[in-house]
């Protein structure tokens, strides 16, 4: 599933979506990994993630209008940046 996500993210980048932060892959203990990528284009944020363990393989992609984030307080917004 990760290869499919990489294809989707490459296609989005080719269509003008810009990474908002470097993609990162983090170990989940000794059980697997979690990959996360974030993109932005024309007032939209897109967050993509892939969880891969020996018993679970999940890809999720969520797009949200930037206007939704404008409603967050500075304290709430800081939670997304850490």
HELIX and SHEET records of a PDB file:
HELIX    1   1 UNK A    2  UNK A   14  1                                  13    
HELIX    2   2 UNK A   66  UNK A   69  1                                   4    
HELIX    3   3 UNK A   74  UNK A   81  1                                   8    
SHEET    1   A 4 UNK A  18  UNK A  28  0                                        
SHEET    2   A 4 UNK A  32  UNK A  41 -1                                        
SHEET    3   A 4 UNK A  44  UNK A  53 -1                                        
SHEET    4   A 4 UNK A  57  UNK A  65 -1                                        
END                                                                             
